[in-house]
Each structure stands twice: as C-alpha cells, then as structure tokens.
Amino acid sequence: MLQRGATAFLRRGACSSHASAFSTSAVAQSLFNDVPVAAKDPILGITEAFLADQNPEKMNLGVGAYRDDDCKPVVLNVVREAESRVAGSNFMEYLPMGGMKAFTDLSVQLAFGEDAKPIQEGRVAAVQSLSGTGSCRLMADFMHRFLPESRIWIPKPTWANHHNIWRDAQVQQEQYRYYKAETRGLDQEGLLEDLSKGKAGDVVLLHACAHNPTGVDPTPEQWKEISKLMKDKQLFPFFDMAYQGFASGDCTRDAQAIRVFLEDGHLMGCSQSYAKNMGLYGQRIGCFSIIAETPEEAKAVESQMKNIARPMYSNPPLHGALLVKEILGNSDLKEQWYEEVKGMAERIISMRTLLRQNLEDLNSTMPWNHVTEQIGMFCFSGISPEQVDSLAKDHSIYMTRNGRISMAGVTSKNVSRLAEALHKVTSGPSTTGP
Ligand SMILES: Cc1ncc(COP(=O)(O)O)c(C=O)c1O
C-alpha cells in the first residue's frame, strides 16, 4: 500500500513544475493519499455506542476483561504484593532476546506440570512473549519460516484475531468445525471429520480451555479422541491457553487437555497469557513454548524463536516478567494467586447460574442450559444478530453481533435486568432462534 502511495507521490512530484508541489502538505497528502481507512474493530464500535448511550443502566457485555461485582476493573492483591516486593529494583537493563529465563522456566511448569517429562529431559524451547497475541504471532512466523508446507487449522468460530495473525504471517489457513448451533455445544463429529483431512505436519490450533467465543470445551474423553486422531495423522497441536485457572478456578484442571496430549507423547506448541488469570492485561506478558523431540532440537528451535523476535521488538518488556516470576516463584504468593484466580472464576460461574435461574423463572421458552454448561469469560447465547441489535436499541445492553456475552460484565445487580431483556427479545414475534 505504501509502495503504491509512494509511486503516486513520485509520479505527481515528477510532473509538477511548481516548487510548492514539494511543500510539506503536498508531500504528506500525496504520500498517504491512497491509504484507506482500516475497517473498524467490531469491539471498538460496541464501546463507542456504549459510551454514547445516556441510559444510567446501560451494560457493556462486549469487553473481554474481568470486572468485579460492581463492574469495576480489578488489580489482584497478589499483584500488589509482588509489585511491592520488586519495587526499587536496580535492574532496568534490557532483558535478553528470549526474555527472563526464570520466568519462562516457571511458565512452562505451570502449563505442562512441574514434573512433566519434556521439561525434565530438556526438550522445551521457550521465550517470553508479548502476551497471548505475541505468542501466536511468533508461532505463525515460525511456521512461515520453518514449516512452509504446513497449514494452520483454526476452529470455526474462533477469537477473530487468530485469522489476522496467521494471515499476516502468510500461512495458509484451514478451518475445522467446532460449534454446533442446534445443541449450542461441541460438534465433535464435524471436528474429527475435518481434522482427518489434515496432512502430516499441519498445525492445529486448539483453545486449551474456555474456548473464545463459544465457552464450549471438549470433555476429557473428547480430548482423548482428538489427541489420538492427531497422533495417527501426525498433526502438530498448538495450544492457545489464554485462560489457565480463569475457566474452572483450578490451573491444573484448565490444563487437562495439554496433559492428555502429553500422555500421548505429542510434541506441541503452547501460547500462555497472564492477561486474564493475573489481570496483567496491559503488561503484555506471556510465554511461547515448543516441545521438541530432543534437547538439541529444542536448543535450535529456541534460538530461532529469538531470531524471529529480534527484528520485531528486540527483547520483551521487564515489568510483567518480574511480577509473574515473583508470584510463581514464591509459594506464599502462588497460593494467594490460586485463591484469587479461583475467586474470579467462581464469580463468573455464579453469574452463569444466576442468569439461567432468572431466565427460567421468567418462563422463557428458549433452552438456557448452555449458559451454565459453557465455561470461561464468554457465553455464546445463541441469539440472532437482530436480537443483539434490539438489546442495544431497546435495552442499552451491548455485545458482539454473534450473541457473545462477556460474563465478566454481569453482576448480581444487573443480572435480572439482563435476563428480562434477553427474555423480551427472544419471545417476540421476530424470534429467529439460534
Ligand atoms: C483465545 C485467545 N487467545 C489469545 C488472546 C490474546 O490475549 P492477550 O494478547 O491479551 O494475552 C485472547 C484474548 O482475548 C484470546 O481470547
């Protein structure tokens, strides 16, 4: 795009006989003349409409960030404690390209288990990343550079940015069926059928827990089936784990899919984010790891991960790594974190129960069992885009048009209002169902 704009500028500049053609405004205008305005992020549009709404009871159920029962953002007490312990540190130097080693060591233990065989055998390559998004991007670029024949299989639907990430890394994308609208649950049959079309060396993106946007996760038995198929077909699992601990309140339970694949002896990749489970959203702290076949292979892979990071951002930021290392590296803080992450998960789970209860008390004719069966920050409600529009227009309740409710924005004070509005928009004559 810039090239096109630059060519246009040179063309105009070359034709102009006036010195004024080279004034600052002329340069600025011609150089960027052909740059189109980017399409608006749908979440941004929701936030704008929410902010412009004057209704004091308005609700923003679009944002993917935790809120307490007063709808306020939360800084965990354990984070405050870690901050006080690292305050005054004299170390403000650059981290190495791969980030803080003590941090990545603790992170892979959290993901794979402290006594995981690949860790003991020195087969894990890992670098500190710019949160979950940065980990995915490193994986995508790694694929582009070293696995040029491999395609990435992405669930349908998924977190929308997955598509952008692998598109920008120029990796061929395939989609596999995941969600079944009729049951508002997993389409295990479709998933297995689609993945069986993968070719050896293809990479499959799996949400480790709390699938975004559906909140639908495979059961342990379904994970076993998926793992077996992928082993037979020699497909490489890449786990995007943006919600460890945040889904069930238990970090080990939320990593159960990864543990199933480990038991089956898979090599795998993993993206970890501390945005949600530690509330470190803006610190951009995460970990990207790959389990390789041998320690030598892991060493080579890690060196190439660093090589990809170097020209992008040179080395990752320090503060978040200091905080996470402090929390995971001290048993008292780790215990405290487990308690606090459990508290966040439990608040969300209790809002699911309340929402379903309220809807059923209103004698809604729609089934709402999926509200409590789904897990994590999001509830894929099953309402139509028109019903979402009506929630915004008639009730000042805002969410993405796919009907995804961020449960983090639901509180004991607004849940009954949400239930009443949902009941109204789903019981009118225009109801189109899921
Ligand atoms: C599935 C999934 N992956 C990755 C991310 C990236 O999050 P972050 O870059 O803030 O860690 C998100 C955030 O919503 C997500 O839902």
The ligand as a Tripos MOL2 file, in Angstrom:
@<TRIPOS>MOLECULE
LIG
   16    16     1     0     0
SMALL
NO_CHARGES

@<TRIPOS>ATOM
      1 C1         -8.2940  -17.2820   22.6630 C.3       1 LIG1
      2 C2         -7.4480  -16.0930   22.9010 C.ar      1 LIG1
      3 N1         -6.1610  -16.1210   22.5540 N.ar      1 LIG1
      4 C3         -5.3520  -15.0670   22.7520 C.ar      1 LIG1
      5 C4         -5.8220  -13.9220   23.3130 C.ar      1 LIG1
      6 C5         -4.8330  -12.8010   23.4690 C.3       1 LIG1
      7 O1         -4.8260  -12.1390   24.6360 O.3       1 LIG1
      8 P1         -3.5800  -11.2900   25.1080 P.3       1 LIG1
      9 O2         -2.7470  -10.9450   23.9280 O.co2     1 LIG1
     10 O3         -4.1660  -10.0980   25.7630 O.co2     1 LIG1
     11 O4         -2.8510  -12.1720   26.0720 O.co2     1 LIG1
     12 C6         -7.1620  -13.8070   23.6740 C.ar      1 LIG1
     13 C7         -7.7290  -12.5780   24.2220 C.2       1 LIG1
     14 O5         -8.8850  -12.3310   24.2940 O.2       1 LIG1
     15 C8         -7.9950  -14.9340   23.4740 C.ar      1 LIG1
     16 O6         -9.2870  -14.9320   23.8230 O.3       1 LIG1
@<TRIPOS>BOND
     1     1     2 1
     2     2     3 ar
     3     2    15 ar
     4     3     4 ar
     5     4     5 ar
     6     5     6 1
     7     5    12 ar
     8     6     7 1
     9     7     8 1
    10     8     9 2
    11     8    10 1
    12     8    11 1
    13    12    13 1
    14    12    15 ar
    15    13    14 2
    16    15    16 1
@<TRIPOS>SUBSTRUCTURE
     1 LIG1         1 GROUP 0 **** ****
